[in-house]
Amino acid sequence: MSDRVVPEGSRRRRRPTKQGAVLSERLIVDTALRLVAAHGAEALSVRRLGAALGADPSALYRYFRNTDALLLALADEMIGRAQEGWRATGNWREDLRAMGLRIHAAYLAQPQAALLAAHRTTGRAHETLAVERILGILRDGGFPDPLAVRIYHAFVDQALAFAAQDAAAAALPEAAAEADAEVWHAAYGRLPAETHPHIAATYPLLTAEMRHSGYPFALELTLTAASALHPDAQP
């Protein structure tokens, strides 16, 4: 793509695309997410996106400087979807839990896009709103600013790291996912108590636990640690 992005107010395409749609940033982002979901990272190209939109690929230059700018828009869209319908309750622990689970779920809903974008910082509207809201939850919850910032950092990195890991698992081909799951039975289930007593003792629990994401419990551990650091926590 080029470096000549048309200002937002001048972007509107006068004629519809071959599919009868008028190009917009939102239409391009939604179409890109669908392409990536169906075909993976390789689908994020000007040529394929233009074909899906029924538009000349050069028309996309009016909206995004390059494919990296488009990728950041996809990342920001997922963050925006995580916040849809969210309302603060005034209980910092409940609000932080809800925000974390929403972020994790939004990325898992788009696992292929999450693999591309979970580690990116967008600086766009949805991301800055999320940062404002999470810091607001912590500051309004009584955490002093230095501690609020450190908890924010740990909370967000944890949510995004689990989102990326779980998205990678969700994006595996079915055969590979089944093979990974079988390892817990074929390898761990055969380890003798003489050499691996702890695995042997916990094997049924371990295999059941590893079927699911560890994020919800990891989030609870983070919230419990934050509670212990709160200025009002009892010594």
C-alpha positions as CSV (number, residue, x, y, z in Angstrom):
1,M,0.0,0.0,0.0
2,S,1.1,3.6,-0.3
3,D,1.9,6.3,2.2
4,R,-0.9,8.6,0.9
5,V,-3.9,8.0,3.1
6,V,-6.9,10.2,2.3
7,P,-8.2,12.3,5.2
8,E,-11.3,10.7,6.8
9,G,-13.7,13.4,5.6
10,S,-12.6,12.9,2.0
11,R,-12.6,9.1,1.9
12,R,-16.2,8.3,0.7
13,R,-16.2,6.5,-2.6
14,R,-18.8,8.1,-5.0
15,R,-19.6,4.9,-6.8
16,P,-20.4,1.5,-5.1
17,T,-18.2,-1.5,-5.6
18,K,-19.0,-4.3,-7.9
19,Q,-20.9,-5.9,-5.0
20,G,-23.0,-2.7,-4.6
21,A,-21.4,-1.6,-1.4
22,V,-19.8,1.8,-0.6
23,L,-16.3,1.4,0.8
24,S,-15.7,2.5,4.4
25,E,-13.1,1.7,7.0
26,R,-15.6,-0.5,8.9
27,L,-16.5,-2.5,5.8
28,I,-12.9,-3.1,5.0
29,V,-12.1,-4.2,8.6
30,D,-15.1,-6.5,8.8
31,T,-14.3,-8.1,5.4
32,A,-10.6,-8.5,6.4
33,L,-11.6,-10.3,9.6
34,R,-13.8,-12.7,7.7
35,L,-11.0,-13.4,5.2
36,V,-8.5,-14.0,7.9
37,A,-10.9,-16.2,9.8
38,A,-11.5,-18.3,6.7
39,H,-8.1,-18.4,5.1
40,G,-5.5,-17.4,7.8
41,A,-2.8,-14.7,7.8
42,E,-2.1,-15.1,4.1
43,A,-5.6,-13.7,3.3
44,L,-4.5,-10.3,4.6
45,S,-3.3,-8.9,1.3
46,V,-4.5,-5.9,-0.8
47,R,-5.3,-8.2,-3.7
48,R,-7.4,-10.6,-1.9
49,L,-9.2,-8.0,0.1
50,G,-9.9,-5.9,-3.0
51,A,-11.3,-9.0,-4.7
52,A,-13.6,-9.8,-1.7
53,L,-14.8,-6.2,-1.6
54,G,-15.3,-6.1,-5.4
55,A,-13.1,-3.0,-5.5
56,D,-9.8,-2.1,-7.1
57,P,-7.1,-2.9,-4.6
58,S,-5.7,0.7,-5.0
59,A,-8.9,2.0,-3.5
60,L,-7.8,0.6,-0.1
61,Y,-4.9,3.1,-0.1
62,R,-7.5,5.8,0.7
63,Y,-8.1,4.1,4.1
64,F,-4.9,2.4,5.2
65,R,-1.3,3.3,4.6
66,N,-0.1,-0.4,4.4
67,T,-1.1,-3.8,5.5
68,D,0.3,-3.2,9.0
69,A,-2.0,-0.2,9.4
70,L,-4.9,-2.5,8.5
71,L,-3.7,-5.2,10.9
72,L,-3.7,-2.6,13.7
73,A,-7.3,-1.7,12.7
74,L,-8.2,-5.4,13.0
75,A,-6.6,-5.6,16.5
76,D,-8.5,-2.5,17.6
77,E,-11.7,-3.9,16.3
78,M,-11.3,-7.0,18.4
79,I,-10.7,-4.8,21.5
80,G,-13.8,-2.8,20.6
81,R,-15.9,-6.0,20.3
82,A,-14.7,-7.0,23.8
83,Q,-16.1,-3.8,25.3
84,E,-19.5,-3.9,23.6
85,G,-22.2,-3.7,26.2
86,W,-19.8,-3.5,29.1
87,R,-21.0,-1.4,32.0
88,A,-19.1,-0.7,35.3
89,T,-20.7,-1.9,38.4
90,G,-18.5,0.0,40.9
91,N,-17.0,-3.3,42.2
92,W,-13.4,-3.2,41.0
93,R,-12.9,-7.0,41.2
94,E,-16.1,-7.8,39.4
95,D,-15.4,-5.1,36.7
96,L,-11.9,-6.2,36.2
97,R,-12.9,-9.9,35.9
98,A,-15.6,-9.1,33.4
99,M,-13.2,-7.0,31.3
100,G,-10.6,-9.7,31.3
101,L,-13.0,-12.5,30.3
102,R,-14.4,-10.2,27.5
103,I,-11.0,-9.5,26.1
104,H,-10.1,-13.2,26.1
105,A,-13.4,-14.2,24.5
106,A,-13.2,-11.6,21.8
107,Y,-9.8,-12.8,20.7
108,L,-10.8,-16.4,20.7
109,A,-13.8,-15.5,18.5
110,Q,-11.2,-14.5,15.9
111,P,-8.3,-16.9,16.5
112,Q,-6.6,-16.4,13.2
113,A,-6.6,-12.6,13.6
114,A,-5.6,-13.0,17.3
115,L,-2.4,-14.8,16.2
116,L,-1.6,-11.8,14.1
117,A,-2.6,-9.0,16.4
118,A,-2.7,-10.0,20.1
119,H,0.8,-8.6,20.7
120,R,0.3,-5.3,19.0
121,T,-0.3,-1.8,20.5
122,T,-2.8,0.1,18.2
123,G,-3.1,3.5,19.8
124,R,-6.6,3.6,18.2
125,A,-9.9,4.6,19.7
126,H,-11.0,1.2,21.1
127,E,-7.7,0.4,22.7
128,T,-7.3,3.8,24.3
129,L,-10.9,3.5,25.7
130,A,-10.0,0.1,27.1
131,V,-6.9,1.5,28.8
132,E,-8.9,4.4,30.2
133,R,-11.6,2.0,31.5
134,I,-9.2,-0.5,33.1
135,L,-7.2,2.3,34.8
136,G,-10.5,3.8,35.9
137,I,-11.6,0.6,37.5
138,L,-8.4,0.4,39.5
139,R,-8.1,4.0,40.5
140,D,-11.8,4.3,41.4
141,G,-11.4,1.0,43.3
142,G,-8.9,2.7,45.7
143,F,-5.5,1.6,44.2
144,P,-2.8,4.3,44.3
145,D,-1.6,5.3,40.9
146,P,1.8,3.4,40.9
147,L,0.1,0.2,42.0
148,A,-2.9,0.7,39.6
149,V,-0.4,1.0,36.7
150,R,1.5,-2.1,37.6
151,I,-1.7,-4.1,38.1
152,Y,-3.0,-2.8,34.8
153,H,0.2,-3.9,33.1
154,A,0.1,-7.4,34.6
155,F,-3.7,-7.8,33.9
156,V,-3.5,-6.8,30.3
157,D,-0.4,-8.8,29.4
158,Q,-1.9,-11.9,31.1
159,A,-5.2,-11.5,29.2
160,L,-3.5,-11.0,25.8
161,A,-0.9,-13.8,26.4
162,F,-3.6,-16.3,27.2
163,A,-5.6,-15.1,24.3
164,A,-2.7,-15.6,21.9
165,Q,-1.9,-19.1,23.3
166,D,-5.5,-20.2,23.3
167,A,-6.1,-18.7,19.9
168,A,-3.1,-20.7,18.6
169,A,-4.6,-23.9,19.9
170,A,-8.0,-23.0,18.5
171,A,-6.4,-22.3,15.1
172,L,-4.7,-25.7,14.8
173,P,-5.9,-28.0,12.1
174,E,-8.3,-30.6,13.5
175,A,-5.9,-33.5,13.2
176,A,-3.1,-31.6,15.0
177,A,-5.5,-30.6,17.8
178,E,-6.6,-34.2,18.2
179,A,-2.9,-35.3,18.3
180,D,-2.0,-32.8,20.9
181,A,-5.0,-33.9,23.1
182,E,-4.0,-37.6,22.7
183,V,-0.5,-36.9,24.1
184,W,-2.0,-36.5,27.5
185,H,-3.3,-40.1,27.3
186,A,-0.6,-41.7,25.2
187,A,2.4,-40.2,27.0
188,Y,1.4,-38.9,30.4
189,G,-1.0,-41.7,31.1
190,R,1.8,-44.3,30.8
191,L,4.3,-42.7,33.1
192,P,4.9,-45.0,36.1
193,A,4.6,-43.8,39.7
194,E,8.1,-45.0,40.3
195,T,9.6,-42.3,38.1
196,H,6.9,-39.7,38.0
197,P,4.9,-40.0,41.2
198,H,3.2,-36.6,41.1
199,I,2.0,-37.0,37.5
200,A,0.7,-40.5,38.2
201,A,-1.1,-39.3,41.3
202,T,-2.8,-36.4,39.6
203,Y,-3.2,-37.8,36.1
204,P,-7.1,-37.9,36.0
205,L,-7.3,-34.4,37.3
206,L,-4.5,-33.2,35.0
207,T,-6.0,-34.5,31.8
208,A,-9.4,-33.1,32.7
209,E,-7.9,-29.7,33.5
210,M,-5.8,-29.4,30.3
211,R,-8.9,-29.7,28.1
212,H,-9.8,-26.1,29.0
213,S,-8.1,-22.7,29.1
214,G,-6.2,-21.9,32.2
215,Y,-7.1,-18.2,31.8
216,P,-10.2,-18.0,34.1
217,F,-8.3,-19.4,37.1
218,A,-5.1,-17.4,36.3
219,L,-7.3,-14.3,36.2
220,E,-8.7,-15.2,39.7
221,L,-5.2,-15.6,41.0
222,T,-4.3,-12.1,39.7
223,L,-7.4,-10.6,41.2
224,T,-6.7,-12.3,44.6
225,A,-3.1,-11.0,44.5
226,A,-4.4,-7.5,43.7
227,S,-6.9,-7.7,46.6
228,A,-4.0,-8.6,48.9
229,L,-2.1,-5.5,47.7
230,H,-5.1,-3.1,48.1
231,P,-4.5,-0.4,50.7
232,D,-7.6,-1.6,52.6
233,A,-6.4,-5.2,52.8
234,Q,-6.1,-6.5,56.3
235,P,-2.5,-7.4,57.4
